[in-house]
């Protein structure tokens, strides 16, 4: 199925390729994503641990079909099931590992989950697309469109050896709400569930616990700040989560300003404040690793962001913009 997007939103490595996957069916998906972007944080985890939901679900079709993870313990089985999904839907959203992606700046040195699109297979090779582009801590990543042979794709999709709990929670919440994820030692990809079948959110074995969540923006950011100040080691673990949120809010604000729902000035100030937070968190994480935590720096960045968010969260009519989409 051809890609319907001519311009790629600058989102996270999950959401960039999710939006491209869904836009083949619905070209309005990028706009819908902006409308349902909101950061939620889970509040019932042990101290120092956080889980985030970055947006309401955008993958549910009018007839009730949703995306859900599938997995396989070995490449031979995964290969056959990927081919079956390609035949059924024309493309597959698959979970890869940045350490094994030759086009990624983290190739050979930084393992992290990363979604890619498998778009076809012929003559013993697979067509692969990765629309994600960003300046990462390891260098500049550019979009990739190319072909991988069987061995290369098997390596790219090989499970991470020891994913941290924050990575597992990102995978579980990547669609916006808690989704059952196959065991960490399995190849993983996503498929369309049939309308009326078991939902990806059904409480079957392996399903993530929805837990308790905050959605009000100032409360979310205050909770995150408190968690980071209480455990400076959490800053390094969750800097990527806040980096992704900054990218999502920058895109959201751009779209809502264009729609006349946000005032351009406060929206620009909010975007700038969001972009400052991950930069400060990187500095603070490196400082904490040297035994010199920087709580004041982190608190100042979050305080400025909370103020900017509260000022910007007003529609053009002057009423508070709604928070949409519970996890």
C-alpha positions as CSV (number, residue, x, y, z in Angstrom):
1,X,0.0,0.0,0.0
2,X,1.5,3.4,-1.0
3,X,2.5,6.0,1.6
4,X,0.0,8.8,1.6
5,X,2.1,11.4,3.3
6,X,4.2,13.9,1.4
7,X,5.4,15.7,4.6
8,X,6.5,13.8,7.6
9,X,5.7,15.2,11.1
10,X,8.8,15.4,13.3
11,X,7.7,13.0,16.0
12,X,9.3,10.2,18.0
13,X,10.6,7.0,16.4
14,X,7.4,5.2,17.4
15,X,4.9,7.9,16.4
16,X,6.6,9.0,13.2
17,X,6.3,5.5,11.7
18,X,2.9,4.9,13.3
19,X,1.5,7.9,11.6
20,X,3.0,6.9,8.3
21,X,1.5,3.4,8.7
22,X,-2.0,4.7,9.5
23,X,-1.9,7.5,6.9
24,X,-2.0,4.9,4.1
25,X,-5.6,4.2,5.2
26,X,-6.5,7.7,6.4
27,X,-4.5,10.8,5.2
28,X,-6.1,12.8,8.0
29,X,-4.1,10.8,10.7
30,X,-1.4,13.5,11.2
31,X,-4.0,16.1,12.0
32,X,-5.9,13.7,14.2
33,X,-2.6,12.9,16.0
34,X,-2.0,16.6,16.8
35,X,-5.6,16.9,18.1
36,X,-5.2,14.0,20.6
37,X,-1.7,14.7,21.7
38,X,-1.5,15.0,25.5
39,X,1.0,13.8,28.0
40,X,-0.3,11.6,30.8
41,X,1.7,10.0,33.6
42,X,1.0,6.9,35.7
43,X,1.1,7.6,39.4
44,X,0.9,4.2,41.1
45,X,4.4,2.9,40.3
46,X,7.3,2.4,42.7
47,X,9.4,5.4,43.6
48,X,11.6,6.6,40.8
49,X,9.6,4.8,38.1
50,X,7.4,6.5,35.6
51,X,5.2,5.5,32.7
52,X,3.8,7.9,30.1
53,X,1.0,8.0,27.5
54,X,1.7,10.6,24.9
55,X,-1.6,10.6,23.0
56,X,-5.0,9.0,22.8
57,X,-5.3,6.1,20.4
58,X,-5.5,7.0,16.7
59,X,-5.4,3.4,15.3
60,X,-9.0,2.4,16.1
61,X,-11.1,2.1,12.9
62,X,-14.8,2.9,12.7
63,X,-15.5,-0.9,12.7
64,X,-13.5,-1.4,15.9
65,X,-10.3,-2.8,14.6
66,X,-7.1,-1.9,16.4
67,X,-3.4,-2.6,16.2
68,X,-2.1,-5.3,18.5
69,X,1.4,-6.8,19.0
70,X,2.3,-10.3,17.7
71,X,5.5,-12.1,18.4
72,X,7.6,-15.2,17.5
73,X,10.4,-16.9,19.3
74,X,12.5,-17.6,16.1
75,X,13.2,-15.8,12.9
76,X,11.7,-18.6,10.7
77,X,8.3,-18.2,12.3
78,X,8.5,-14.5,12.4
79,X,9.4,-14.4,8.7
80,X,6.4,-16.4,7.7
81,X,4.0,-14.3,9.8
82,X,5.5,-11.0,8.5
83,X,4.9,-12.3,4.9
84,X,1.3,-13.2,5.9
85,X,0.7,-9.7,7.3
86,X,2.2,-8.1,4.2
87,X,-0.2,-10.1,2.0
88,X,-3.1,-9.1,4.2
89,X,-2.4,-5.4,4.7
90,X,0.5,-4.4,2.4
91,X,2.8,-3.2,5.2
92,X,3.9,-4.1,8.7
93,X,4.9,-1.9,11.6
94,X,7.7,-3.8,13.3
95,X,9.8,-3.4,16.4
96,X,13.5,-3.0,15.7
97,X,16.7,-2.3,17.7
98,X,18.7,0.9,17.0
99,X,21.9,-1.0,17.7
100,X,21.2,-3.2,14.7
101,X,20.0,-0.5,12.2
102,X,22.8,0.4,9.9
103,X,21.3,3.8,9.1
104,X,20.8,4.8,12.8
105,X,23.4,6.9,14.7
106,X,23.3,4.4,17.5
107,X,24.3,1.5,15.2
108,X,26.7,-0.8,17.1
109,X,26.6,1.2,20.3
110,X,23.2,2.0,21.7
111,X,20.3,-0.5,22.0
112,X,16.8,0.9,22.1
113,X,13.4,-0.1,20.7
114,X,12.6,1.6,17.4
115,X,9.6,1.0,15.1
116,X,10.2,0.6,11.4
117,X,7.9,-0.2,8.4
118,X,8.3,-3.3,6.3
119,X,6.7,-2.4,3.0
120,X,7.3,-5.4,0.8
121,X,9.3,-8.5,-0.1
122,X,10.6,-9.8,-3.4
123,X,13.6,-11.6,-4.8
124,X,14.8,-12.5,-1.4
125,X,14.9,-8.9,0.0
126,X,12.6,-6.8,2.1
127,X,11.6,-3.2,1.4
128,X,12.1,-1.2,4.6
129,X,11.2,2.4,5.5
130,X,12.1,4.4,8.6
131,X,10.7,7.9,8.3
132,X,12.1,9.1,11.7
133,X,14.6,12.0,11.5
134,X,16.2,13.8,14.4
135,X,19.4,14.9,16.0
136,X,20.0,12.2,18.6
137,X,22.6,12.0,21.4
138,X,24.6,9.8,19.0
139,X,24.3,12.0,15.9
140,X,21.9,12.9,13.1
141,X,19.4,10.3,11.9
142,X,18.0,10.8,8.4
143,X,15.0,8.9,7.0
144,X,15.8,5.6,5.4
145,X,14.2,3.8,2.5
146,X,16.0,0.7,1.2
147,X,16.2,-3.1,1.0
148,X,17.5,-5.6,3.5
149,X,18.1,-9.3,2.9
150,X,16.7,-11.9,5.2
151,X,19.8,-12.0,7.5
152,X,19.8,-8.2,7.7
153,X,16.1,-7.9,8.6
154,X,16.4,-10.7,11.1
155,X,19.3,-8.8,12.8
156,X,17.4,-5.5,12.7
157,X,14.3,-7.0,14.4
158,X,16.2,-9.1,16.9
159,X,15.0,-8.5,20.4
160,X,16.9,-6.3,22.8
161,X,19.1,-8.4,25.2
162,X,18.1,-6.6,28.4
163,X,15.5,-3.8,28.0
164,X,15.0,-1.7,31.0
165,X,11.6,-1.4,32.6
166,X,11.2,2.1,31.2
167,X,11.7,0.6,27.7
168,X,9.1,-2.1,28.3
169,X,6.6,0.5,29.5
170,X,7.2,2.6,26.4
171,X,6.4,-0.4,24.2
172,X,3.3,-1.2,26.2
173,X,2.0,2.4,26.0
174,X,3.2,3.2,22.4
175,X,-0.3,3.1,20.9
176,X,-1.5,5.5,23.6
177,X,-3.1,3.0,26.0
178,X,-1.9,-0.2,27.7
179,X,-1.3,-2.9,25.1
180,X,-0.3,-6.5,25.7
181,X,3.4,-7.0,24.6
182,X,5.0,-10.4,23.7
183,X,7.8,-11.6,25.9
184,X,11.0,-9.5,25.6
185,X,13.0,-12.3,23.9
186,X,10.6,-12.5,20.9
187,X,10.5,-10.8,17.5
188,X,7.6,-8.4,17.6
189,X,5.4,-6.5,15.1
190,X,1.9,-5.2,15.0
191,X,-1.2,-6.4,13.2
192,X,-4.8,-5.3,12.7
193,X,-7.2,-7.1,15.0
194,X,-10.6,-7.9,13.5
195,X,-13.6,-5.8,14.4
196,X,-15.4,-7.4,17.3
197,X,-12.4,-9.6,18.2
198,X,-10.4,-9.4,21.4
199,X,-9.1,-5.9,21.8
200,X,-5.4,-5.1,22.3
201,X,-6.5,-3.7,25.6
202,X,-8.3,-6.8,26.9
203,X,-6.9,-8.0,30.3
204,X,-5.5,-11.3,29.0
205,X,-2.1,-12.7,30.2
206,X,0.7,-10.2,29.4
207,X,-1.6,-7.2,29.2
208,X,-0.3,-4.0,30.8
209,X,-2.1,-2.8,33.9
210,X,-3.8,0.5,33.1
211,X,-3.1,1.8,36.6
212,X,-3.9,5.3,37.8
213,X,-3.1,8.3,35.6
214,X,-2.9,12.1,35.7
215,X,-3.9,14.0,32.5
216,X,-4.2,17.6,33.6
217,X,-1.0,19.2,32.2
218,X,0.3,21.1,35.2
219,X,-0.4,18.1,37.5
220,X,1.4,15.8,35.1
221,X,4.5,18.0,34.9
222,X,4.5,18.6,38.7
223,X,4.3,14.8,39.3
224,X,7.2,14.1,36.8
225,X,9.3,16.9,38.4
226,X,8.8,15.5,41.9
227,X,9.8,12.0,40.7
228,X,12.9,13.3,39.1
229,X,14.0,15.4,42.1
230,X,13.4,12.5,44.4
231,X,15.5,10.1,42.4
232,X,18.2,11.8,40.2
233,X,19.0,8.5,38.5
234,X,15.5,8.6,37.0
235,X,16.5,11.6,34.9
236,X,18.7,9.5,32.6
237,X,16.0,6.8,32.3
238,X,13.2,9.1,31.4
239,X,15.0,11.9,29.4
240,X,13.9,10.1,26.1
241,X,10.2,10.2,27.3
242,X,10.4,14.0,27.8
243,X,12.2,14.4,24.5
244,X,9.4,12.6,22.7
245,X,6.8,14.7,24.5
246,X,8.6,17.9,23.4
247,X,8.5,16.7,19.8
248,X,4.8,15.8,20.0
249,X,3.9,19.2,21.6
250,X,5.8,21.1,19.0
251,X,3.8,19.4,16.3
252,X,0.6,19.7,18.2
253,X,1.0,23.5,18.7
254,X,1.9,24.1,15.1
255,X,-1.3,22.4,13.9
256,X,-3.5,24.0,16.5
257,X,-2.1,27.5,15.8
258,X,-2.8,26.9,12.1
259,X,-6.4,25.9,13.0
260,X,-6.8,29.0,15.0
261,X,-7.2,27.2,18.3
262,X,-4.0,28.5,20.0
263,X,-2.6,32.0,20.1
264,X,0.7,31.9,18.2
265,X,2.7,33.8,20.8
266,X,2.0,31.7,23.8
267,X,2.1,28.5,21.7
268,X,5.6,29.4,20.5
269,X,6.7,30.1,24.1
270,X,5.3,26.7,25.2
271,X,7.1,24.9,22.4
272,X,10.4,26.6,23.3
273,X,9.9,25.7,27.0
274,X,9.2,22.1,26.0
275,X,12.3,21.9,23.9
276,X,14.4,23.2,26.7
277,X,13.4,20.4,29.2
278,X,15.1,17.5,27.4
279,X,18.2,19.6,26.9
280,X,18.4,20.4,30.6
281,X,17.7,16.8,31.5
282,X,20.6,15.6,29.4
283,X,22.9,18.1,31.2
284,X,21.5,17.0,34.6
285,X,21.9,13.3,33.8
286,X,25.5,13.7,32.8
287,X,26.1,15.8,35.9
288,X,24.4,13.3,38.2
289,X,26.5,10.5,36.7
290,X,29.5,12.4,37.9
291,X,28.0,12.6,41.4
292,X,26.9,16.2,41.0
293,X,23.0,16.3,40.7
294,X,21.5,19.5,39.4
295,X,18.1,19.7,41.0
296,X,17.8,23.4,40.7
297,X,18.4,23.3,37.0
298,X,15.7,20.7,36.5
299,X,13.2,22.4,38.7
300,X,13.7,25.8,36.9
301,X,13.1,24.2,33.5
302,X,9.9,22.4,34.7
303,X,8.6,25.5,36.4
304,X,9.0,27.6,33.3
305,X,7.4,24.8,31.2
306,X,4.4,24.6,33.6
307,X,3.9,28.4,33.4
308,X,4.1,28.3,29.6
309,X,1.7,25.4,29.3
310,X,-0.9,27.1,31.5
311,X,-0.6,30.3,29.5
312,X,-0.9,28.5,26.2
313,X,-3.7,26.2,27.2
314,X,-6.4,28.7,26.1
315,X,-8.3,28.5,22.8
316,X,-8.7,31.5,20.6
317,X,-12.1,32.0,22.2
318,X,-10.5,32.4,25.6
319,X,-11.8,29.1,27.1
320,X,-9.5,26.4,28.4
321,X,-8.5,23.8,25.7
322,X,-9.9,20.4,26.6
323,X,-7.6,17.5,27.6
324,X,-8.5,14.7,25.3
325,X,-8.2,10.9,25.4
326,X,-7.7,9.0,28.6
327,X,-5.1,6.2,28.5
